[in-house]
Amino acid sequence: MTLEIAIMNTAGIALAADSAVTVKGGQKIYHSAHKLFKLSDAHPVGIMIYGNASFLDVPWETIIKMYRNHIGNTRFDTLEAYTESFFDFLHHNDYPDLMSECSEHSYIKHALETEVISLGKALADIKNDLFAEYGDLYIQDEIQDMYMENGEAFLQNSITDFAETKHIQGFTDDDFARLTDAYGAEIEGMIEKHFESYNLIDEWVDPIKSIAISATLKLFSRKFSGLVFAGFGEKEIYPSLYLFLVDGSIHQKVKYRNTPQSKAINHERRASIIPLAQRDVVNNFIEGIHPGMNKLLRKNLKRHVESLHRSLVKTLDTELSGQTNLTAIKENLKEEILHLYHEHFNAMNRYKEEQFIDPMMAIIEHLPHEELAEMAETLIHMTSFKKKLSADVESVGGPVDSAVITKGDGFTWVRCKNHVVDYR
């Protein structure tokens, strides 16, 4: 994993990235990765990468430098136009190895097999849970009948969920049909390879194929890349940032999408901090509470109010049995408890904004470029230090690369690997 930071105000944007790269399933970490690049001397645009460092086995660093040569001194009016040009380059280029049929086939097979393995594990867990709960009460055939019922319900629910999920941009039901025709037999082989025979029902093969193909077209795998574009277009006064998730290609179409973390400075938003990848420590700093603690508070409070609601309903059923308006009373009670639950977290959010977020943004709005970069670097060092003091793998660390991008000076390195750049 990694940590990257972008800090923007009306004058410019600072970017910083650590150098940690995890290999061999997290067993080995190196601190030499390059994750921050300038597009070129002619463009006030920077690019950061995190997650998978390659696209179809081609390093992003290579692709970025190929694109740099491709656009030369061509300038675009907006940063968004730069991103459109970049993905157009991925789709249409003169490099036969960049999106070869062989690499695409390898990506699709791996994505499908990952989904088949995941489904096999989920169904095995269903069966193991049934034996753990009912093994002493029912004979094996009865538990098998329960497994068939629960497994079928799980698969059907998955199919229903995917039917309601939109395709990733650029893909349609036609792609689903083409993958079914091209990989149906291979998926059956994957099912035979990864499923224990006693966990597989013949009627489940087609639903499993459907789910695996739907997931490949509608979800991003664990090997996705994060691709960050930051800077200015020719006609833009304020900086902006676009974050894309990229995950292979299918039928010569890049599988990617823009994300809600994409942001732009304007008259309403005059400052912004955008942490990418391992964000928990930075979000704790910004919001005054660790995201994990916030999630635990929500989970526990929800469990307690649901328990309170059940207890009160049970009391009402006992004490007011036969009352004609009992149903209305219980509905009003439910609404009131839910209102209190939401009010509690609305108050917490207001407190975070008033006491932590807004005061910090008010300061960042006026920080000079050098201090934006220093702050971005500090947030990465702070996360790295926190990892050292925990049982977690130290997946954030190493030298920090940093740069600032301004409208007048373009992309300027502040720190580049093991040597300091004179910012003045």
Residue pairs with C-beta under 8 A, 6 or more apart in sequence:
1 20
1 22
1 50
1 277
1 278
1 395
1 396
2 17
2 18
2 20
2 21
2 33
2 35
2 50
2 51
2 277
2 278
2 395
2 396
3 17
3 18
3 275
3 276
3 277
3 278
3 279
3 282
3 379
3 380
3 383
3 384
3 396
4 15
4 16
4 17
4 18
4 35
4 36
4 48
4 50
4 228
4 275
4 276
4 277
4 380
5 14
5 15
5 16
5 17
5 273
5 274
5 275
5 276
5 282
5 376
5 379
5 380
6 13
6 14
6 15
6 48
6 228
6 230
6 241
6 272
6 273
6 274
6 276
6 376
7 13
7 14
7 271
7 272
7 273
7 274
7 364
7 367
7 372
7 375
7 376
8 14
8 230
8 239
8 240
8 241
8 263
8 265
8 271
8 272
8 274
8 372
9 265
9 270
9 271
9 364
9 365
9 366
9 367
9 372
10 238
10 265
10 270
10 271
10 365
11 368
11 369
11 406
11 407
12 239
12 369
12 372
12 404
12 405
12 406
12 407
13 46
13 230
13 231
13 239
13 241
13 265
13 372
13 404
13 405
14 369
14 372
14 373
14 375
14 376
14 402
14 403
14 404
14 405
14 414
15 36
15 46
15 48
15 228
15 230
15 376
15 402
15 403
15 404
15 405
16 36
16 373
16 376
16 377
16 379
16 380
16 400
16 401
16 402
16 403
17 35
17 36
17 48
17 50
17 380
17 400
17 401
17 402
18 31
18 35
18 380
18 384
18 396
18 397
18 398
18 399
18 400
19 31
19 32
19 33
19 34
19 35
19 397
19 398
19 399
19 400
19 401
19 417
20 29
20 30
20 31
20 33
20 394
20 395
20 396
20 397
20 398
21 29
21 30
21 31
21 32
21 33
21 53
22 28
22 29
22 393
22 395
23 29
23 30
26 393
26 395
29 393
29 394
29 395
29 397
30 398
31 397
31 398
31 399
32 398
33 53
33 398
34 61
34 401
34 417
35 48
35 49
35 50
35 401
36 46
36 47
36 48
36 401
36 402
36 403
37 46
37 47
37 48
37 49
37 61
37 64
37 65
38 45
38 46
38 47
38 403
38 411
38 413
39 45
39 46
39 47
39 64
39 67
39 68
39 71
39 82
39 231
39 411
40 68
40 71
41 410
41 411
42 72
42 73
42 75
43 71
43 75
43 82
43 231
43 410
43 411
44 231
44 232
44 405
44 406
44 407
44 410
44 411
45 79
45 82
45 229
45 230
45 231
45 232
45 405
45 411
46 229
46 230
46 231
46 403
46 405
46 411
47 64
47 227
47 228
47 229
47 230
48 226
48 227
48 228
48 230
48 276
49 60
49 61
49 225
49 226
49 227
49 228
50 225
50 226
50 228
50 276
50 277
51 223
51 224
51 225
51 226
51 277
52 223
52 224
52 225
53 59
53 60
53 61
53 225
54 60
54 225
55 63
55 90
55 225
55 246
55 248
56 98
56 99
56 100
56 103
56 104
56 106
56 107
56 248
56 249
57 103
57 106
58 97
58 98
58 103
60 225
60 227
63 90
63 98
66 89
66 93
66 95
66 98
67 86
67 89
70 89
70 93
71 85
71 89
74 85
75 233
75 234
76 82
76 85
76 233
76 234
77 233
77 234
77 235
77 236
78 233
78 234
78 235
78 236
79 229
79 230
79 231
79 232
79 233
79 236
79 239
79 240
79 241
79 242
80 233
80 240
80 242
81 233
82 229
82 231
82 233
83 229
83 242
83 244
86 229
87 244
87 254
87 256
90 98
90 99
90 254
91 99
91 252
91 253
91 254
93 99
97 103
99 249
99 252
99 254
104 248
104 249
104 250
104 252
107 248
107 249
107 250
108 179
108 183
108 216
108 248
108 250
109 183
109 186
110 221
110 223
111 215
111 216
111 221
111 248
112 183
112 186
112 187
112 190
112 212
112 213
112 216
113 190
113 194
114 221
114 222
115 211
115 212
115 215
115 216
116 187
116 190
116 191
116 194
116 208
116 212
117 190
117 194
119 155
119 158
119 208
119 211
119 212
120 191
120 194
120 195
120 196
120 199
122 154
123 151
123 154
123 195
123 199
123 204
124 196
124 199
126 147
126 150
126 151
126 154
127 143
127 147
127 151
127 199
130 143
130 146
130 147
130 150
131 143
134 142
134 143
134 146
135 143
138 146
148 201
151 201
151 204
152 201
152 203
152 204
155 204
155 207
155 208
155 211
156 207
158 207
158 211
159 207
159 210
159 211
159 214
162 210
162 211
162 214
162 215
162 218
165 214
165 218
165 219
166 218
167 173
167 175
167 217
167 218
168 217
168 218
168 219
168 220
168 255
168 256
168 257
169 256
169 257
170 253
170 254
170 255
171 217
171 218
171 250
171 253
171 255
175 217
175 250
175 251
175 253
176 213
176 214
176 217
178 251
179 213
179 216
179 217
179 250
180 209
180 210
180 213
183 213
184 209
187 208
187 209
187 212
187 213
188 205
188 209
191 200
191 205
191 208
191 209
216 250
217 250
220 245
220 247
220 255
221 247
221 248
223 247
223 248
224 245
224 246
224 247
225 245
225 246
225 247
226 243
226 244
226 245
226 246
226 276
226 277
227 243
227 244
227 245
227 246
227 256
228 241
228 242
228 243
228 244
228 276
229 241
229 242
229 244
230 239
230 240
230 241
230 242
230 405
231 239
231 240
231 405
231 411
232 238
232 239
232 240
232 405
232 407
236 407
237 407
238 264
238 265
238 266
239 264
239 265
239 405
239 407
240 262
240 263
240 264
240 265
241 261
241 262
241 263
241 264
241 274
242 258
242 262
243 258
243 259
243 261
243 262
243 274
243 276
244 256
244 257
244 258
244 259
245 256
245 257
245 259
246 254
246 255
246 256
247 255
247 256
248 254
248 255
249 255
261 274
261 276
263 269
263 272
263 274
265 271
265 272
270 361
270 365
271 361
271 362
271 364
271 365
272 361
272 364
273 282
273 286
273 360
273 361
273 364
273 379
275 282
275 283
275 286
275 379
278 383
278 395
278 396
279 291
280 290
280 291
280 292
281 379
281 382
281 383
281 386
282 379
282 382
282 383
283 290
283 291
284 290
284 291
285 379
285 382
286 356
286 357
286 360
287 294
287 352
287 356
287 357
288 352
288 355
288 356
289 352
298 345
301 341
301 344
302 341
305 337
305 338
305 340
305 341
308 337
309 333
309 334
309 337
312 333
313 330
313 333
316 326
316 329
316 330
316 333
317 326
320 326
320 329
323 329
364 372
364 375
367 375
369 404
369 406
369 423
370 404
370 414
370 423
372 404
373 402
373 403
373 404
373 414
373 415
373 423
376 402
377 400
377 402
377 414
377 415
380 396
380 400
381 400
383 396
384 394
384 396
384 397
387 393
387 394
387 395
387 396
387 397
388 394
388 397
399 415
399 417
399 418
400 415
401 413
401 415
401 416
401 417
402 413
402 414
402 415
403 411
403 412
403 413
403 414
403 416
404 411
404 412
404 414
404 423
405 411
405 412
406 412
412 421
412 423
413 421
414 421
414 423
415 421
